[in-house]
């Protein structure tokens, strides 16, 4: 949900100022791949194509897909992905799968608690295992990685960039946050030198400092 809606007539100038705050080379090139896409969600036949592409990508990662009522209460039940949702939500869940520790890839909603599309919120909250700080850091990385997947697929990545509030909090601050999160993704092997998403899965377990105090 966009915290501060941006009038479309102001968007080009805001994107230009955001880009100007990024270092030349890798950060700008990566941002350009997002800014080149549409700020509007796909609809009708195009949305259906994007949905099928997102499901195909999930299956490439080995994520099972739940159909019908079994997939209606959780975004990810530890084994299956809820299929009946928008393409951008599916791609976001794929990014969660990549960035979760191996143990949390088998946990409801990746052990982060209830997501915005989770119906059975109590079940998700019962298995939340990360500290607030670690969860927020991972969520930021997931958000940007999902957006970069959308850009690579030709989906409206800019719509997700806006919806997930990457321009919130002032241009300078938001550009610095973007650069930091992008660097972490690159250092972790989730984004290549051209700014494109990779199929890397996190191999490391969660560190003790990432877990809530007993």
C-alpha positions as a Markdown table, in Angstrom:
| # | Residue | x | y | z |
|---|---|---|---|---|
| 1 | Unk | 0.0 | 0.0 | 0.0 |
| 2 | Unk | 1.4 | 3.4 | -1.0 |
| 3 | Unk | 1.8 | 5.5 | 2.1 |
| 4 | Unk | 2.0 | 8.8 | 0.2 |
| 5 | Unk | 0.4 | 8.7 | -3.2 |
| 6 | Unk | 2.4 | 10.4 | -5.9 |
| 7 | Unk | 0.5 | 12.2 | -8.7 |
| 8 | Unk | 1.5 | 10.9 | -12.1 |
| 9 | Unk | 2.5 | 14.3 | -13.3 |
| 10 | Unk | 5.1 | 14.5 | -10.5 |
| 11 | Unk | 6.4 | 11.0 | -11.0 |
| 12 | Unk | 9.0 | 11.7 | -13.8 |
| 13 | Unk | 10.6 | 14.4 | -11.8 |
| 14 | Unk | 10.8 | 12.3 | -8.6 |
| 15 | Unk | 12.3 | 9.4 | -10.5 |
| 16 | Unk | 14.9 | 11.7 | -12.1 |
| 17 | Unk | 15.8 | 13.2 | -8.7 |
| 18 | Unk | 16.0 | 9.7 | -7.2 |
| 19 | Unk | 18.3 | 8.5 | -10.0 |
| 20 | Unk | 20.5 | 11.6 | -9.6 |
| 21 | Unk | 21.2 | 10.6 | -6.0 |
| 22 | Unk | 22.5 | 7.2 | -7.0 |
| 23 | Unk | 26.1 | 6.5 | -7.9 |
| 24 | Unk | 26.8 | 6.1 | -11.6 |
| 25 | Unk | 27.1 | 2.6 | -12.9 |
| 26 | Unk | 25.6 | -0.4 | -11.2 |
| 27 | Unk | 23.0 | 1.4 | -8.9 |
| 28 | Unk | 21.7 | 3.7 | -11.7 |
| 29 | Unk | 21.7 | 0.9 | -14.3 |
| 30 | Unk | 19.7 | -1.3 | -11.9 |
| 31 | Unk | 17.2 | 1.5 | -11.1 |
| 32 | Unk | 16.9 | 2.3 | -14.8 |
| 33 | Unk | 15.6 | -1.3 | -15.4 |
| 34 | Unk | 12.8 | -0.6 | -12.9 |
| 35 | Unk | 12.0 | 2.9 | -14.1 |
| 36 | Unk | 11.6 | 1.7 | -17.7 |
| 37 | Unk | 8.6 | -0.3 | -16.8 |
| 38 | Unk | 5.0 | 0.7 | -16.3 |
| 39 | Unk | 3.7 | 2.4 | -13.1 |
| 40 | Unk | 0.3 | 0.8 | -13.7 |
| 41 | Unk | -0.7 | -2.8 | -12.8 |
| 42 | Unk | -1.4 | -5.1 | -15.7 |
| 43 | Unk | -5.0 | -6.0 | -16.4 |
| 44 | Unk | -7.1 | -8.6 | -18.3 |
| 45 | Unk | -5.1 | -10.8 | -20.7 |
| 46 | Unk | -1.8 | -9.3 | -19.9 |
| 47 | Unk | -2.3 | -9.8 | -16.2 |
| 48 | Unk | -3.1 | -13.5 | -16.9 |
| 49 | Unk | 0.1 | -13.9 | -18.9 |
| 50 | Unk | 2.1 | -12.3 | -16.1 |
| 51 | Unk | 0.4 | -14.6 | -13.6 |
| 52 | Unk | 1.4 | -17.7 | -15.6 |
| 53 | Unk | 5.0 | -16.5 | -16.0 |
| 54 | Unk | 5.2 | -16.0 | -12.2 |
| 55 | Unk | 3.9 | -19.5 | -11.5 |
| 56 | Unk | 6.3 | -21.0 | -14.0 |
| 57 | Unk | 9.2 | -19.2 | -12.3 |
| 58 | Unk | 8.1 | -20.5 | -8.9 |
| 59 | Unk | 8.0 | -24.0 | -10.2 |
| 60 | Unk | 11.6 | -23.5 | -11.6 |
| 61 | Unk | 12.6 | -22.9 | -8.0 |
| 62 | Unk | 10.9 | -26.1 | -6.9 |
| 63 | Unk | 8.1 | -24.3 | -5.1 |
| 64 | Unk | 4.9 | -26.4 | -5.2 |
| 65 | Unk | 1.7 | -24.6 | -6.1 |
| 66 | Unk | -1.6 | -25.1 | -4.2 |
| 67 | Unk | -4.8 | -24.9 | -6.1 |
| 68 | Unk | -8.3 | -24.4 | -4.8 |
| 69 | Unk | -9.3 | -24.1 | -1.1 |
| 70 | Unk | -6.1 | -25.7 | 0.2 |
| 71 | Unk | -4.1 | -22.6 | -1.0 |
| 72 | Unk | -6.5 | -20.0 | 0.2 |
| 73 | Unk | -5.4 | -19.2 | 3.8 |
| 74 | Unk | -1.6 | -18.8 | 3.6 |
| 75 | Unk | 0.8 | -17.2 | 1.1 |
| 76 | Unk | 3.2 | -20.0 | 1.7 |
| 77 | Unk | 2.3 | -23.0 | 3.9 |
| 78 | Unk | 5.9 | -24.4 | 4.1 |
| 79 | Unk | 5.4 | -26.6 | 1.0 |
| 80 | Unk | 3.0 | -24.8 | -1.4 |
| 81 | Unk | 2.4 | -21.4 | -2.8 |
| 82 | Unk | -1.0 | -19.8 | -2.8 |
| 83 | Unk | -1.6 | -19.5 | -6.6 |
| 84 | Unk | -4.8 | -17.4 | -6.7 |
| 85 | Unk | -3.2 | -14.0 | -6.3 |
| 86 | Unk | -1.6 | -11.4 | -8.5 |
| 87 | Unk | 1.7 | -12.0 | -10.3 |
| 88 | Unk | 3.6 | -9.4 | -8.3 |
| 89 | Unk | 2.6 | -11.1 | -5.1 |
| 90 | Unk | 3.8 | -14.5 | -6.5 |
| 91 | Unk | 7.1 | -13.0 | -7.5 |
| 92 | Unk | 7.5 | -11.4 | -4.1 |
| 93 | Unk | 7.0 | -14.9 | -2.5 |
| 94 | Unk | 9.7 | -16.3 | -4.8 |
| 95 | Unk | 12.1 | -13.7 | -3.5 |
| 96 | Unk | 11.2 | -14.7 | 0.0 |
| 97 | Unk | 12.0 | -18.3 | -0.9 |
| 98 | Unk | 15.4 | -17.3 | -2.2 |
| 99 | Unk | 16.3 | -15.2 | 0.8 |
| 100 | Unk | 15.0 | -17.4 | 3.6 |
| 101 | Unk | 17.4 | -19.6 | 5.5 |
| 102 | Unk | 17.2 | -23.3 | 4.4 |
| 103 | Unk | 15.2 | -24.1 | 7.6 |
| 104 | Unk | 12.7 | -21.3 | 7.1 |
| 105 | Unk | 12.0 | -22.3 | 3.5 |
| 106 | Unk | 9.9 | -25.1 | 5.1 |
| 107 | Unk | 8.0 | -22.8 | 7.5 |
| 108 | Unk | 4.7 | -21.0 | 7.1 |
| 109 | Unk | 5.3 | -17.6 | 5.4 |
| 110 | Unk | 9.1 | -18.2 | 5.8 |
| 111 | Unk | 9.0 | -17.7 | 9.6 |
| 112 | Unk | 8.4 | -13.9 | 9.2 |
| 113 | Unk | 4.9 | -13.8 | 10.5 |
| 114 | Unk | 1.7 | -13.0 | 8.6 |
| 115 | Unk | 2.1 | -11.2 | 5.2 |
| 116 | Unk | -0.5 | -8.9 | 3.7 |
| 117 | Unk | -2.2 | -11.7 | 1.8 |
| 118 | Unk | -2.2 | -14.2 | 4.7 |
| 119 | Unk | -5.7 | -15.1 | 5.8 |
| 120 | Unk | -4.7 | -17.4 | 8.6 |
| 121 | Unk | -2.7 | -14.8 | 10.4 |
| 122 | Unk | -2.6 | -16.7 | 13.7 |
| 123 | Unk | -0.9 | -19.7 | 12.2 |
| 124 | Unk | 1.8 | -17.5 | 10.6 |
| 125 | Unk | 2.4 | -15.5 | 13.7 |
| 126 | Unk | 2.8 | -18.7 | 15.8 |
| 127 | Unk | 5.9 | -19.8 | 13.7 |
| 128 | Unk | 7.5 | -16.4 | 13.3 |
| 129 | Unk | 11.2 | -16.8 | 14.3 |
| 130 | Unk | 13.2 | -13.8 | 13.3 |
| 131 | Unk | 13.7 | -10.7 | 15.4 |
| 132 | Unk | 12.0 | -7.5 | 14.3 |
| 133 | Unk | 15.3 | -6.0 | 13.0 |
| 134 | Unk | 16.3 | -9.1 | 11.1 |
| 135 | Unk | 12.8 | -9.5 | 9.7 |
| 136 | Unk | 12.7 | -5.9 | 8.5 |
| 137 | Unk | 16.1 | -6.2 | 6.8 |
| 138 | Unk | 15.1 | -9.3 | 5.0 |
| 139 | Unk | 11.8 | -7.8 | 4.0 |
| 140 | Unk | 13.6 | -4.9 | 2.3 |
| 141 | Unk | 15.8 | -7.3 | 0.4 |
| 142 | Unk | 12.8 | -9.4 | -0.6 |
| 143 | Unk | 10.9 | -6.4 | -1.8 |
| 144 | Unk | 13.7 | -5.2 | -4.1 |
| 145 | Unk | 14.6 | -8.6 | -5.4 |
| 146 | Unk | 10.9 | -9.2 | -6.2 |
| 147 | Unk | 10.8 | -5.9 | -8.1 |
| 148 | Unk | 13.9 | -6.8 | -10.0 |
| 149 | Unk | 12.3 | -10.1 | -11.0 |
| 150 | Unk | 9.3 | -8.2 | -12.3 |
| 151 | Unk | 11.6 | -5.9 | -14.3 |
| 152 | Unk | 13.4 | -8.9 | -15.8 |
| 153 | Unk | 10.1 | -10.5 | -16.8 |
| 154 | Unk | 8.8 | -7.3 | -18.4 |
| 155 | Unk | 6.2 | -6.9 | -15.7 |
| 156 | Unk | 5.2 | -3.4 | -14.2 |
| 157 | Unk | 8.1 | -3.3 | -11.7 |
| 158 | Unk | 7.7 | 0.4 | -11.3 |
| 159 | Unk | 4.1 | -0.1 | -9.9 |
| 160 | Unk | 5.6 | -2.4 | -7.2 |
| 161 | Unk | 8.4 | 0.0 | -6.6 |
| 162 | Unk | 5.8 | 2.7 | -5.8 |
| 163 | Unk | 3.4 | 0.5 | -4.0 |
| 164 | Unk | 6.2 | -0.8 | -1.7 |
| 165 | Unk | 7.1 | 2.7 | -0.8 |
| 166 | Unk | 10.7 | 2.9 | -2.2 |
| 167 | Unk | 10.2 | 6.7 | -2.7 |
| 168 | Unk | 8.9 | 7.3 | 0.8 |
| 169 | Unk | 10.9 | 9.3 | 3.4 |
| 170 | Unk | 12.6 | 11.8 | 1.2 |
| 171 | Unk | 14.6 | 11.3 | -2.1 |
| 172 | Unk | 18.0 | 11.4 | -0.5 |
| 173 | Unk | 17.2 | 8.9 | 2.2 |
| 174 | Unk | 15.2 | 6.6 | 0.0 |
| 175 | Unk | 18.0 | 6.5 | -2.7 |
| 176 | Unk | 20.6 | 5.7 | 0.0 |
| 177 | Unk | 18.3 | 2.9 | 1.3 |
| 178 | Unk | 17.9 | 1.5 | -2.3 |
| 179 | Unk | 21.7 | 1.5 | -2.8 |
| 180 | Unk | 22.3 | -0.3 | 0.5 |
| 181 | Unk | 19.7 | -3.0 | -0.1 |
| 182 | Unk | 20.9 | -3.5 | -3.7 |
| 183 | Unk | 24.5 | -3.8 | -2.4 |
| 184 | Unk | 23.4 | -6.5 | 0.1 |
| 185 | Unk | 21.6 | -8.4 | -2.6 |
| 186 | Unk | 24.7 | -8.3 | -4.9 |
| 187 | Unk | 27.1 | -9.3 | -2.2 |
| 188 | Unk | 24.8 | -12.2 | -1.3 |
| 189 | Unk | 24.7 | -13.4 | -4.9 |
| 190 | Unk | 21.0 | -12.7 | -5.5 |
| 191 | Unk | 21.6 | -9.9 | -8.1 |
| 192 | Unk | 24.3 | -10.0 | -10.7 |
| 193 | Unk | 26.7 | -7.3 | -11.9 |
| 194 | Unk | 24.1 | -6.1 | -14.5 |
| 195 | Unk | 21.4 | -5.7 | -11.8 |
| 196 | Unk | 19.5 | -8.7 | -12.8 |
| 197 | Unk | 18.1 | -11.3 | -10.3 |
| 198 | Unk | 19.9 | -14.7 | -10.1 |
| 199 | Unk | 18.5 | -18.1 | -9.2 |
| 200 | Unk | 20.7 | -18.2 | -6.1 |
| 201 | Unk | 19.2 | -19.7 | -2.9 |
| 202 | Unk | 20.6 | -18.6 | 0.5 |
| 203 | Unk | 22.6 | -21.5 | 1.9 |
| 204 | Unk | 23.4 | -20.0 | 5.3 |
| 205 | Unk | 21.3 | -20.6 | 8.5 |
| 206 | Unk | 19.9 | -17.8 | 10.6 |
| 207 | Unk | 22.5 | -16.4 | 13.0 |
| 208 | Unk | 21.8 | -16.3 | 16.7 |
| 209 | Unk | 21.6 | -12.4 | 16.5 |
| 210 | Unk | 18.8 | -12.7 | 14.0 |
| 211 | Unk | 16.6 | -14.7 | 16.4 |
| 212 | Unk | 14.4 | -13.3 | 19.2 |
| 213 | Unk | 15.9 | -13.5 | 22.7 |
| 214 | Unk | 14.7 | -16.6 | 24.6 |
